[in-house]
């Protein structure tokens, strides 16, 4: 078992930081603060003490803003509330699609989102009150069409694909389990499912996959990122510090620096460095992030 330690980096803390991703076009790290409604950008810097992040800019939207991914067209795709927005390079915000949520009194919002190797966005919902089985995993196709992939979820989280794209790793966090689904790249649909990794002392949240197929999982409540080999055997632990570890992603020109997001929700806000971003160099490289394939998308409802 490899034991590592992450270190806090430069940007100021947020309330619920999530969705780190490397934008190779600008060589910047993107992430969101869900409660603040912020999309942040930072430069990766390398000094005598190791990698760090230097904050560059912030885009403010109406909270909650749950995820951000680069677009093939040059902009960004952002999930906010129950709506998908595209932010153009000039700052223009266009609505791409919106969920039709049931009018049953349950406060749902979009949560974690990732792009599959063919450029489709998978994005799941959650209820703010944790109502069991009230959430859904959706797929947003490059033409803006929305489809349902999985219903009856509670807190949709932790999306990532094996290096060949044939396996989707997915977490419904309250189950305390990562599942591995057969994934059809041609159609963007699920096949068989098997349990991949279990967690007894926290909930699996955001995750990322490295080039050797290891799955790196942020464990909310445990203050750690844990890595599992393709068989599901735990092989590394990164101690972060704050208990609410929310997500992680490999960044940098060589994708060899792991950026880890944390939160400062409730009593955990009193923990040292809660809500800050952390960095670690675990000696492996990550898979490049596929941009959302929106090049042919027609704008709608300019906001």
Phi and psi in degrees as GROMACS dihedral restraints (atoms count N, CA, C in turn):
[ dihedral_restraints ]
;  ai    aj    ak    al  type     phi  dphi    fc
    3     4     5     6     1   -91.1    20    10
    4     5     6     7     1   127.7    20    10
    6     7     8     9     1  -111.4    20    10
    7     8     9    10     1   127.5    20    10
    9    10    11    12     1  -131.4    20    10
   10    11    12    13     1   168.1    20    10
   12    13    14    15     1  -132.2    20    10
   13    14    15    16     1   132.2    20    10
   15    16    17    18     1   -91.5    20    10
   16    17    18    19     1   159.3    20    10
   18    19    20    21     1  -126.7    20    10
   19    20    21    22     1   139.3    20    10
   21    22    23    24     1   -66.2    20    10
   22    23    24    25     1   149.0    20    10
   24    25    26    27     1  -122.5    20    10
   25    26    27    28     1  -177.3    20    10
   27    28    29    30     1   -61.5    20    10
   28    29    30    31     1   -43.1    20    10
   30    31    32    33     1   -57.8    20    10
   31    32    33    34     1   147.7    20    10
   33    34    35    36     1   -65.5    20    10
   34    35    36    37     1   156.8    20    10
   36    37    38    39     1   -69.4    20    10
   37    38    39    40     1   154.2    20    10
   39    40    41    42     1  -115.1    20    10
   40    41    42    43     1  -176.4    20    10
   42    43    44    45     1   -85.7    20    10
   43    44    45    46     1   -44.3    20    10
   45    46    47    48     1  -146.2    20    10
   46    47    48    49     1    79.4    20    10
   48    49    50    51     1   -78.9    20    10
   49    50    51    52     1   141.8    20    10
   51    52    53    54     1  -157.8    20    10
   52    53    54    55     1   174.8    20    10
   54    55    56    57     1    57.8    20    10
   55    56    57    58     1    47.4    20    10
   57    58    59    60     1   -68.8    20    10
   58    59    60    61     1   142.8    20    10
   60    61    62    63     1  -156.2    20    10
   61    62    63    64     1   146.8    20    10
   63    64    65    66     1   -91.4    20    10
   64    65    66    67     1   123.3    20    10
   66    67    68    69     1   -96.0    20    10
   67    68    69    70     1    99.8    20    10
   69    70    71    72     1   -68.4    20    10
   70    71    72    73     1   -20.9    20    10
   72    73    74    75     1   -68.5    20    10
   73    74    75    76     1   -41.3    20    10
   75    76    77    78     1  -104.7    20    10
   76    77    78    79     1    -4.6    20    10
   78    79    80    81     1    52.8    20    10
   79    80    81    82     1    52.7    20    10
   81    82    83    84     1  -132.1    20    10
   82    83    84    85     1   156.2    20    10
   84    85    86    87     1   -93.7    20    10
   85    86    87    88     1   131.9    20    10
   87    88    89    90     1  -108.5    20    10
   88    89    90    91     1   147.2    20    10
   90    91    92    93     1  -161.3    20    10
   91    92    93    94     1   169.9    20    10
   93    94    95    96     1  -122.2    20    10
   94    95    96    97     1   155.8    20    10
   96    97    98    99     1  -112.7    20    10
   97    98    99   100     1   105.8    20    10
   99   100   101   102     1   -58.3    20    10
  100   101   102   103     1   -50.8    20    10
  102   103   104   105     1   -68.8    20    10
  103   104   105   106     1   -34.2    20    10
  105   106   107   108     1   -79.4    20    10
  106   107   108   109     1   -15.9    20    10
  108   109   110   111     1    72.4    20    10
  109   110   111   112     1    31.0    20    10
  111   112   113   114     1  -111.2    20    10
  112   113   114   115     1   141.0    20    10
  114   115   116   117     1  -112.1    20    10
  115   116   117   118     1   117.8    20    10
  117   118   119   120     1  -105.5    20    10
  118   119   120   121     1   152.9    20    10
  120   121   122   123     1  -127.4    20    10
  121   122   123   124     1   143.6    20    10
  123   124   125   126     1  -147.0    20    10
  124   125   126   127     1   153.0    20    10
  126   127   128   129     1   -92.0    20    10
  127   128   129   130     1   140.0    20    10
  129   130   131   132     1   -81.7    20    10
  130   131   132   133     1   128.3    20    10
  132   133   134   135     1  -120.3    20    10
  133   134   135   136     1   152.4    20    10
  135   136   137   138     1  -124.8    20    10
  136   137   138   139     1   118.0    20    10
  138   139   140   141     1  -124.5    20    10
  139   140   141   142     1  -171.1    20    10
  141   142   143   144     1   -62.6    20    10
  142   143   144   145     1   -28.8    20    10
  144   145   146   147     1   -93.0    20    10
  145   146   147   148     1     4.2    20    10
  147   148   149   150     1   111.3    20    10
  148   149   150   151     1  -169.3    20    10
  150   151   152   153     1   -70.9    20    10
  151   152   153   154     1   150.7    20    10
  153   154   155   156     1  -148.8    20    10
  154   155   156   157     1   172.1    20    10
  156   157   158   159     1  -122.0    20    10
  157   158   159   160     1   135.6    20    10
  159   160   161   162     1  -113.1    20    10
  160   161   162   163     1   113.2    20    10
  162   163   164   165     1   -60.9    20    10
  163   164   165   166     1   135.5    20    10
  165   166   167   168     1  -110.1    20    10
  166   167   168   169     1   -48.6    20    10
  168   169   170   171     1  -161.5    20    10
  169   170   171   172     1   164.5    20    10
  171   172   173   174     1  -137.7    20    10
  172   173   174   175     1   135.9    20    10
  174   175   176   177     1  -107.6    20    10
  175   176   177   178     1   129.6    20    10
  177   178   179   180     1  -103.6    20    10
  178   179   180   181     1   130.0    20    10
  180   181   182   183     1  -129.6    20    10
  181   182   183   184     1   172.0    20    10
  183   184   185   186     1   -68.6    20    10
  184   185   186   187     1   125.2    20    10
  186   187   188   189     1   -72.2    20    10
  187   188   189   190     1   157.8    20    10
  189   190   191   192     1   -86.0    20    10
  190   191   192   193     1   140.4    20    10
  192   193   194   195     1  -113.0    20    10
  193   194   195   196     1   111.3    20    10
  195   196   197   198     1  -101.3    20    10
  196   197   198   199     1   -20.4    20    10
  198   199   200   201     1  -160.4    20    10
  199   200   201   202     1   155.5    20    10
  201   202   203   204     1  -142.0    20    10
  202   203   204   205     1   140.1    20    10
  204   205   206   207     1  -141.2    20    10
  205   206   207   208     1   148.5    20    10
  207   208   209   210     1   -67.9    20    10
  208   209   210   211     1   151.3    20    10
  210   211   212   213     1  -107.7    20    10
  211   212   213   214     1   148.6    20    10
  213   214   215   216     1   -62.7    20    10
  214   215   216   217     1   -26.1    20    10
  216   217   218   219     1   -75.1    20    10
  217   218   219   220     1   -11.7    20    10
  219   220   221   222     1   111.5    20    10
  220   221   222   223     1   -13.4    20    10
  222   223   224   225     1   -95.4    20    10
  223   224   225   226     1  -156.1    20    10
  225   226   227   228     1  -127.7    20    10
  226   227   228   229     1   147.2    20    10
  228   229   230   231     1  -106.3    20    10
  229   230   231   232     1   128.6    20    10
  231   232   233   234     1  -127.4    20    10
  232   233   234   235     1   137.6    20    10
  234   235   236   237     1  -100.9    20    10
  235   236   237   238     1   128.3    20    10
  237   238   239   240     1  -141.1    20    10
  238   239   240   241     1   121.1    20    10
  240   241   242   243     1    62.6    20    10
  241   242   243   244     1  -116.4    20    10
  243   244   245   246     1  -114.7    20    10
  244   245   246   247     1    22.0    20    10
  246   247   248   249     1  -127.4    20    10
  247   248   249   250     1   147.5    20    10
  249   250   251   252     1  -104.2    20    10
  250   251   252   253     1   124.6    20    10
  252   253   254   255     1  -119.5    20    10
  253   254   255   256     1   150.7    20    10
  255   256   257   258     1  -112.0    20    10
  256   257   258   259     1   129.2    20    10
  258   259   260   261     1  -104.6    20    10
  259   260   261   262     1   118.1    20    10
  261   262   263   264     1   -76.4    20    10
  262   263   264   265     1   166.3    20    10
  264   265   266   267     1   -60.7    20    10
  265   266   267   268     1   -28.0    20    10
  267   268   269   270     1   -87.2    20    10
  268   269   270   271     1     4.2    20    10
  270   271   272   273     1    93.9    20    10
  271   272   273   274     1    -6.4    20    10
  273   274   275   276     1   -63.3    20    10
  274   275   276   277     1   137.3    20    10
  276   277   278   279     1  -112.3    20    10
  277   278   279   280     1   122.0    20    10
  279   280   281   282     1  -116.9    20    10
  280   281   282   283     1   139.1    20    10
  282   283   284   285     1   -81.8    20    10
  283   284   285   286     1   128.3    20    10
  285   286   287   288     1   -94.6    20    10
  286   287   288   289     1   -46.6    20    10
  288   289   290   291     1  -164.3    20    10
  289   290   291   292     1   162.1    20    10
  291   292   293   294     1  -141.3    20    10
  292   293   294   295     1   144.2    20    10
  294   295   296   297     1   -76.2    20    10
  295   296   297   298     1   145.5    20    10
  297   298   299   300     1   -97.9    20    10
  298   299   300   301     1    94.5    20    10
  300   301   302   303     1   -88.4    20    10
  301   302   303   304     1   146.0    20    10
  303   304   305   306     1   -65.6    20    10
  304   305   306   307     1   145.9    20    10
  306   307   308   309     1   -91.9    20    10
  307   308   309   310     1    72.3    20    10
  309   310   311   312     1  -121.4    20    10
  310   311   312   313     1    11.8    20    10
  312   313   314   315     1    85.3    20    10
  313   314   315   316     1    -3.7    20    10
  315   316   317   318     1   -86.7    20    10
  316   317   318   319     1   128.9    20    10
  318   319   320   321     1   -84.6    20    10
  319   320   321   322     1    94.4    20    10
  321   322   323   324     1   -99.4    20    10
  322   323   324   325     1   152.5    20    10
  324   325   326   327     1  -150.8    20    10
  325   326   327   328     1   160.0    20    10
  327   328   329   330     1   -66.5    20    10
  328   329   330   331     1   150.0    20    10
  330   331   332   333     1  -127.9    20    10
  331   332   333   334     1  -123.3    20    10
  333   334   335   336     1   -68.1    20    10
  334   335   336   337     1   148.2    20    10
  336   337   338   339     1  -149.9    20    10
  337   338   339   340     1   141.3    20    10
  339   340   341   342     1  -145.2    20    10
  340   341   342   343     1   156.5    20    10
  342   343   344   345     1   -97.8    20    10
  343   344   345   346     1   132.8    20    10
  345   346   347   348     1   -78.4    20    10
  346   347   348   349     1   170.6    20    10
  348   349   350   351     1   -62.9    20    10
  349   350   351   352     1   -12.4    20    10
  351   352   353   354     1  -102.5    20    10
  352   353   354   355     1     7.6    20    10
  354   355   356   357     1    92.4    20    10
  355   356   357   358     1     9.3    20    10
  357   358   359   360     1   -88.7    20    10
  358   359   360   361     1   147.7    20    10
  360   361   362   363     1   -97.6    20    10
  361   362   363   364     1   128.4    20    10
  363   364   365   366     1  -103.3    20    10
  364   365   366   367     1   128.0    20    10
  366   367   368   369     1  -142.8    20    10
  367   368   369   370     1   131.8    20    10
  369   370   371   372     1  -112.7    20    10
  370   371   372   373     1   164.9    20    10
  372   373   374   375     1  -110.2    20    10
  373   374   375   376     1   174.6    20    10
  375   376   377   378     1  -153.2    20    10
  376   377   378   379     1   161.6    20    10
  378   379   380   381     1  -100.3    20    10
  379   380   381   382     1   141.3    20    10
  381   382   383   384     1   -63.8    20    10
  382   383   384   385     1   -20.0    20    10
  384   385   386   387     1  -103.9    20    10
  385   386   387   388     1     8.1    20    10
  387   388   389   390     1    66.6    20    10
  388   389   390   391     1    32.7    20    10
  390   391   392   393     1   -67.6    20    10
  391   392   393   394     1   120.0    20    10
  393   394   395   396     1   -61.5    20    10
  394   395   396   397     1   133.4    20    10
  396   397   398   399     1    72.7    20    10
  397   398   399   400     1    14.2    20    10
  399   400   401   402     1   -96.4    20    10
  400   401   402   403     1     0.1    20    10
  402   403   404   405     1  -110.6    20    10
  403   404   405   406     1   171.4    20    10
  405   406   407   408     1  -145.3    20    10
  406   407   408   409     1   148.2    20    10
  408   409   410   411     1  -103.5    20    10
  409   410   411   412     1   126.6    20    10
  411   412   413   414     1  -113.0    20    10
  412   413   414   415     1   162.8    20    10
  414   415   416   417     1  -124.7    20    10
  415   416   417   418     1   126.8    20    10
  417   418   419   420     1  -103.8    20    10
  418   419   420   421     1   112.3    20    10
  420   421   422   423     1   -78.7    20    10
  421   422   423   424     1   164.5    20    10
  423   424   425   426     1   -58.2    20    10
  424   425   426   427     1   -24.2    20    10
  426   427   428   429     1   -88.7    20    10
  427   428   429   430     1     5.7    20    10
  429   430   431   432     1    90.5    20    10
  430   431   432   433     1     2.3    20    10
  432   433   434   435     1   -76.6    20    10
  433   434   435   436     1   135.8    20    10
  435   436   437   438     1  -104.6    20    10
  436   437   438   439     1   137.2    20    10
  438   439   440   441     1  -136.6    20    10
  439   440   441   442     1   158.1    20    10
  441   442   443   444     1   -96.5    20    10
  442   443   444   445     1   128.9    20    10
  444   445   446   447     1  -101.0    20    10
  445   446   447   448     1   -35.5    20    10
  447   448   449   450     1  -155.4    20    10
  448   449   450   451     1   126.0    20    10
  450   451   452   453     1  -109.0    20    10
  451   452   453   454     1   173.2    20    10
  453   454   455   456     1    75.6    20    10
  454   455   456   457     1    21.5    20    10
  456   457   458   459     1   -88.6    20    10
  457   458   459   460     1   159.3    20    10
  459   460   461   462     1  -105.4    20    10
  460   461   462   463     1   -55.7    20    10
  462   463   464   465     1  -133.4    20    10
  463   464   465   466     1   103.0    20    10
  465   466   467   468     1   -76.3    20    10
  466   467   468   469     1   127.0    20    10
  468   469   470   471     1  -152.4    20    10
  469   470   471   472     1   176.9    20    10
  471   472   473   474     1    57.2    20    10
  472   473   474   475     1    64.2    20    10
  474   475   476   477     1  -100.6    20    10
  475   476   477   478     1   134.9    20    10
  477   478   479   480     1  -170.3    20    10
  478   479   480   481     1   152.5    20    10
  480   481   482   483     1  -115.5    20    10
  481   482   483   484     1   148.5    20    10
  483   484   485   486     1   -62.3    20    10
  484   485   486   487     1   161.6    20    10
  486   487   488   489     1   -55.7    20    10
  487   488   489   490     1   -30.8    20    10
  489   490   491   492     1   -91.4    20    10
  490   491   492   493     1     0.3    20    10
  492   493   494   495     1    76.4    20    10
  493   494   495   496     1     3.0    20    10
  495   496   497   498     1   -85.1    20    10
  496   497   498   499     1   -12.5    20    10
  498   499   500   501     1  -127.3    20    10
  499   500   501   502     1   132.1    20    10
  501   502   503   504     1  -105.2    20    10
  502   503   504   505     1   125.4    20    10
  504   505   506   507     1   -96.0    20    10
  505   506   507   508     1   130.5    20    10
  507   508   509   510     1  -145.8    20    10
  508   509   510   511     1   141.3    20    10
  510   511   512   513     1  -123.7    20    10
  511   512   513   514     1   127.5    20    10
  513   514   515   516     1   -98.0    20    10
  514   515   516   517     1    97.5    20    10
  516   517   518   519     1   -50.2    20    10
  517   518   519   520     1   -44.0    20    10
  519   520   521   522     1   -64.0    20    10
  520   521   522   523     1   -15.3    20    10
  522   523   524   525     1   -74.4    20    10
  523   524   525   526     1   -11.7    20    10
  525   526   527   528     1    54.9    20    10
  526   527   528   529     1    42.7    20    10
  528   529   530   531     1  -150.7    20    10
  529   530   531   532     1   141.8    20    10
  531   532   533   534     1   -97.8    20    10
  532   533   534   535     1   130.1    20    10
  534   535   536   537     1  -104.8    20    10
  535   536   537   538     1   148.6    20    10
  537   538   539   540     1  -110.2    20    10
  538   539   540   541     1   119.9    20    10
  540   541   542   543     1  -107.3    20    10
  541   542   543   544     1   140.4    20    10
  543   544   545   546     1   -65.2    20    10
  544   545   546   547     1   133.0    20    10
  546   547   548   549     1  -125.2    20    10
  547   548   549   550     1   126.5    20    10
  549   550   551   552     1   -92.2    20    10
  550   551   552   553     1   105.3    20    10
  552   553   554   555     1   -64.5    20    10
  553   554   555   556     1   -28.7    20    10
  555   556   557   558     1   -67.7    20    10
  556   557   558   559     1   -35.3    20    10
  558   559   560   561     1  -113.8    20    10
  559   560   561   562     1   -14.8    20    10
  561   562   563   564     1    69.7    20    10
  562   563   564   565     1    37.1    20    10
  564   565   566   567     1  -124.8    20    10
  565   566   567   568     1   161.9    20    10
  567   568   569   570     1   -85.5    20    10
  568   569   570   571     1   154.1    20    10
  570   571   572   573     1  -119.3    20    10
  571   572   573   574     1  -135.1    20    10
  573   574   575   576     1   -67.0    20    10
  574   575   576   577     1   157.3    20    10
  576   577   578   579     1  -124.2    20    10
  577   578   579   580     1   145.1    20    10
  579   580   581   582     1  -141.8    20    10
  580   581   582   583     1   146.9    20    10
  582   583   584   585     1   -64.2    20    10
  583   584   585   586     1   137.2    20    10
  585   586   587   588     1  -109.9    20    10
  586   587   588   589     1   -48.7    20    10
  588   589   590   591     1  -149.1    20    10
  589   590   591   592     1   144.4    20    10
  591   592   593   594     1  -118.2    20    10
  592   593   594   595     1   154.7    20    10
  594   595   596   597     1  -134.4    20    10
  595   596   597   598     1   122.9    20    10
  597   598   599   600     1   -97.2    20    10
  598   599   600   601     1   -17.4    20    10
  600   601   602   603     1  -126.0    20    10
  601   602   603   604     1    27.5    20    10
  603   604   605   606     1   172.0    20    10
  604   605   606   607     1   176.8    20    10
  606   607   608   609     1  -111.3    20    10
  607   608   609   610     1   131.7    20    10
  609   610   611   612     1   -66.0    20    10
  610   611   612   613     1   132.4    20    10
  612   613   614   615     1  -118.0    20    10
  613   614   615   616     1  -127.7    20    10
  615   616   617   618     1   -68.7    20    10
  616   617   618   619     1   154.3    20    10
  618   619   620   621     1  -146.4    20    10
  619   620   621   622     1   165.3    20    10
  621   622   623   624     1  -145.4    20    10
  622   623   624   625     1   163.1    20    10
  624   625   626   627     1  -123.7    20    10
  625   626   627   628     1   139.2    20    10
  627   628   629   630     1   -96.5    20    10
  628   629   630   631     1   177.6    20    10
  630   631   632   633     1   -68.4    20    10
  631   632   633   634     1   -18.1    20    10
  633   634   635   636     1   -95.2    20    10
  634   635   636   637     1     7.2    20    10
  636   637   638   639     1    86.9    20    10
  637   638   639   640     1     5.3    20    10
  639   640   641   642     1   -73.6    20    10
  640   641   642   643     1   143.4    20    10
  642   643   644   645     1  -107.8    20    10
  643   644   645   646     1   121.1    20    10
  645   646   647   648     1  -104.2    20    10
  646   647   648   649     1   118.8    20    10
  648   649   650   651     1  -119.2    20    10
  649   650   651   652     1   126.7    20    10
  651   652   653   654     1   -75.9    20    10
  652   653   654   655     1   127.6    20    10
  654   655   656   657     1  -108.9    20    10
  655   656   657   658     1   102.1    20    10
  657   658   659   660     1   -66.9    20    10
  658   659   660   661     1   126.9    20    10
  660   661   662   663     1    96.7    20    10
  661   662   663   664     1   -16.2    20    10
  663   664   665   666     1  -107.3    20    10
  664   665   666   667     1   -11.4    20    10
  666   667   668   669     1    68.7    20    10
  667   668   669   670     1    29.7    20    10
  669   670   671   672     1  -141.7    20    10
  670   671   672   673     1   160.2    20    10
  672   673   674   675     1  -112.2    20    10
  673   674   675   676     1   132.1    20    10
  675   676   677   678     1  -119.6    20    10
  676   677   678   679     1   141.4    20    10
  678   679   680   681     1  -111.0    20    10
  679   680   681   682     1   143.5    20    10
  681   682   683   684     1  -130.2    20    10
  682   683   684   685     1   137.6    20    10
  684   685   686   687     1   -76.0    20    10
  685   686   687   688     1   171.9    20    10
  687   688   689   690     1   -58.8    20    10
  688   689   690   691     1   -18.1    20    10
  690   691   692   693     1   -83.9    20    10
  691   692   693   694     1    -8.4    20    10
  693   694   695   696     1    95.2    20    10
  694   695   696   697     1     5.9    20    10
  696   697   698   699     1   -82.4    20    10
  697   698   699   700     1   130.0    20    10
  699   700   701   702     1   -68.5    20    10
  700   701   702   703     1   132.6    20    10
  702   703   704   705     1  -128.9    20    10
  703   704   705   706     1   -10.9    20    10
  705   706   707   708     1  -157.6    20    10
  706   707   708   709     1   151.1    20    10
  708   709   710   711     1  -133.8    20    10
  709   710   711   712     1   130.5    20    10
  711   712   713   714     1  -111.1    20    10
  712   713   714   715     1   116.5    20    10
  714   715   716   717     1   -79.6    20    10
  715   716   717   718     1   128.5    20    10
  717   718   719   720     1  -103.3    20    10
  718   719   720   721     1   -49.6    20    10
  720   721   722   723     1   128.9    20    10
  721   722   723   724     1   -85.0    20    10
  723   724   725   726     1   -58.0    20    10
  724   725   726   727     1   144.4    20    10
  726   727   728   729     1   -72.2    20    10
  727   728   729   730     1   -31.5    20    10
  729   730   731   732     1   -89.6    20    10
  730   731   732   733     1    75.7    20    10
  732   733   734   735     1   -84.7    20    10
  733   734   735   736     1   124.0    20    10
  735   736   737   738     1  -108.8    20    10
  736   737   738   739     1   -31.4    20    10
  738   739   740   741     1  -168.4    20    10
  739   740   741   742     1   174.0    20    10
  741   742   743   744     1  -158.1    20    10
  742   743   744   745     1   155.6    20    10
  744   745   746   747     1  -158.5    20    10
  745   746   747   748     1   146.8    20    10
  747   748   749   750     1   -83.2    20    10
  748   749   750   751     1   132.9    20    10
  750   751   752   753     1  -133.9    20    10
  751   752   753   754     1   173.7    20    10
  753   754   755   756     1   100.0    20    10
  754   755   756   757     1   161.0    20    10
  756   757   758   759     1   -55.5    20    10
  757   758   759   760     1   -31.8    20    10
  759   760   761   762     1  -101.6    20    10
  760   761   762   763     1     3.8    20    10
  762   763   764   765     1    51.2    20    10
  763   764   765   766     1    43.6    20    10
  765   766   767   768     1  -116.3    20    10
  766   767   768   769     1     5.9    20    10
  768   769   770   771     1  -113.1    20    10
  769   770   771   772     1   126.8    20    10
  771   772   773   774     1   -93.2    20    10
  772   773   774   775     1   118.0    20    10
  774   775   776   777     1   -95.8    20    10
  775   776   777   778     1   133.6    20    10
  777   778   779   780     1  -124.0    20    10
  778   779   780   781     1   129.1    20    10
  780   781   782   783     1   -99.4    20    10
  781   782   783   784     1   150.8    20    10
  783   784   785   786     1  -134.8    20    10
  784   785   786   787     1   172.2    20    10
  786   787   788   789     1  -127.9    20    10
  787   788   789   790     1   165.2    20    10
  789   790   791   792     1  -134.1    20    10
  790   791   792   793     1    66.3    20    10
  792   793   794   795     1  -102.6    20    10
  793   794   795   796     1   133.3    20    10
  795   796   797   798     1    63.0    20    10
  796   797   798   799     1  -145.4    20    10
  798   799   800   801     1   -58.6    20    10
  799   800   801   802     1   -25.9    20    10
  801   802   803   804     1   -65.4    20    10
  802   803   804   805     1   -15.2    20    10
  804   805   806   807     1   -62.8    20    10
  805   806   807   808     1   -19.5    20    10
  807   808   809   810     1   -84.2    20    10
  808   809   810   811     1    -8.7    20    10
  810   811   812   813     1   -71.3    20    10
  811   812   813   814     1   143.4    20    10
  813   814   815   816     1   -56.5    20    10
  814   815   816   817     1   131.7    20    10
  816   817   818   819     1    67.6    20    10
  817   818   819   820     1    13.5    20    10
  819   820   821   822     1   -60.5    20    10
  820   821   822   823     1   137.3    20    10
  822   823   824   825     1    86.8    20    10
  823   824   825   826     1    -3.6    20    10
  825   826   827   828     1   -88.3    20    10
  826   827   828   829     1   165.5    20    10
  828   829   830   831     1   -92.2    20    10
  829   830   831   832     1   148.2    20    10
  831   832   833   834     1  -127.0    20    10
  832   833   834   835     1   158.6    20    10
  834   835   836   837     1  -131.1    20    10
  835   836   837   838     1   151.2    20    10
  837   838   839   840     1  -151.7    20    10
  838   839   840   841     1   147.0    20    10
  840   841   842   843     1  -115.5    20    10
  841   842   843   844     1    93.3    20    10
  843   844   845   846     1   -83.1    20    10
  844   845   846   847     1     0.3    20    10
  846   847   848   849     1    85.5    20    10
  847   848   849   850     1    17.7    20    10
  849   850   851   852     1  -133.0    20    10
  850   851   852   853     1   171.1    20    10
  852   853   854   855     1  -120.7    20    10
  853   854   855   856     1   148.4    20    10
  855   856   857   858     1   -93.7    20    10
  856   857   858   859     1   172.1    20    10
  858   859   860   861     1   -84.5    20    10
  859   860   861   862     1   142.7    20    10
  861   862   863   864     1   -66.4    20    10
  862   863   864   865     1   144.9    20    10
  864   865   866   867     1   -76.5    20    10
  865   866   867   868     1   127.2    20    10
  867   868   869   870     1   -78.7    20    10
  868   869   870   871     1   130.3    20    10
  870   871   872   873     1   -73.6    20    10
  871   872   873   874     1   153.4    20    10
  873   874   875   876     1   -64.9    20    10
  874   875   876   877     1   127.9    20    10
  876   877   878   879     1   -84.2    20    10
  877   878   879   880     1    71.3    20    10
  879   880   881   882     1  -101.9    20    10
  880   881   882   883     1    13.8    20    10
  882   883   884   885     1   -56.2    20    10
  883   884   885   886     1   -31.8    20    10
  885   886   887   888     1   -99.9    20    10
  886   887   888   889     1    11.0    20    10
  888   889   890   891     1   -72.6    20    10
  889   890   891   892     1   138.1    20    10
  891   892   893   894     1   -91.7    20    10
  892   893   894   895     1   133.0    20    10
  894   895   896   897     1   -66.8    20    10
  895   896   897   898     1   150.6    20    10
  897   898   899   900     1  -150.4    20    10
  898   899   900   901     1   147.8    20    10
  900   901   902   903     1    49.5    20    10
  901   902   903   904     1    61.2    20    10
  903   904   905   906     1   -59.3    20    10
  904   905   906   907     1   133.4    20    10
